[in-house]
């Protein structure tokens, strides 16, 4: 299955998620672990679409999510920075998910600069992440 960029944009607008987890982790520099993730979930009957996304981007994994759901996930900072972010910079999301993407992008940029390794950087990232998805004012 060959995918086109604008189809991917529409599909991710409806089915995708940009998420940043910030979890206490005493062994990490700064005491926290920052976990950015781009995910698309589908019923297992449509798993071929997730594999097509993986092939298109050339990164990520397709795994079982919950029950009969499968997920395409990209967690590698390098892959997020070099493949996912440039794609969505070039091919803009159309729904309010664009705001989530822009916040996600801010975190990826900060992490690429090593800001997640400083206390002040962690606090900035936590503030951004807290407003993403369910935390954003409607």
GIMO-V146120 format. One record per residue. N is the residue number from 0. OMEGA is omega in radians with two decimals (999 if undefined). Layout:
BEGIN
((N,OMEGA) (N,OMEGA))
END
This chain:
BEGIN
((0,3.13) (1,-3.12) (2,3.05) (3,-3.05) (4,-3.09) (5,3.05) (6,3.13) (7,3.13) (8,-3.14) (9,-3.14) (10,3.13) (11,3.05) (12,-3.11) (13,-2.95) (14,-3.04) (15,3.12) (16,3.00) (17,-3.01) (18,3.02) (19,3.04) (20,3.06) (21,-3.02) (22,3.05) (23,3.14) (24,-3.00) (25,-3.13) (26,-3.13) (27,3.04) (28,-3.12) (29,3.06) (30,-3.14) (31,3.02) (32,3.11) (33,-3.06) (34,3.06) (35,-3.11) (36,2.98) (37,-3.05) (38,2.96) (39,-3.10) (40,3.11) (41,3.00) (42,-3.09) (43,3.13) (44,3.13) (45,-3.09) (46,-3.13) (47,3.10) (48,3.13) (49,3.09) (50,3.09) (51,3.07) (52,3.12) (53,3.13) (54,-3.13) (55,-3.09) (56,3.14) (57,3.14) (58,3.09) (59,-3.13) (60,2.99) (61,-3.08) (62,3.03) (63,-3.13) (64,3.06) (65,3.09) (66,-3.09) (67,3.13) (68,3.09) (69,-3.12) (70,2.92) (71,-3.08) (72,2.98) (73,-3.13) (74,-3.11) (75,3.12) (76,3.13) (77,-3.13) (78,3.09) (79,-3.10) (80,-3.00) (81,-3.06) (82,-3.05) (83,-3.13) (84,3.12) (85,3.12) (86,-3.08) (87,2.96) (88,-3.11) (89,-3.08) (90,-2.97) (91,3.02) (92,-3.06) (93,-3.09) (94,3.10) (95,3.06) (96,3.07) (97,3.12) (98,3.10) (99,3.11) (100,-3.11) (101,3.07) (102,3.10) (103,-3.14) (104,3.10) (105,-3.13) (106,3.14) (107,3.12) (108,3.13) (109,3.13) (110,3.13) (111,3.10) (112,-3.14) (113,-3.08) (114,3.12) (115,3.14) (116,3.11) (117,-3.13) (118,-3.14) (119,3.11) (120,3.10) (121,-3.14) (122,3.09) (123,3.13) (124,3.10) (125,3.13) (126,3.11) (127,-3.09) (128,-3.10) (129,-3.13) (130,-3.11) (131,3.06) (132,-3.04) (133,-3.10) (134,-3.08) (135,3.09) (136,-3.09) (137,999))
END
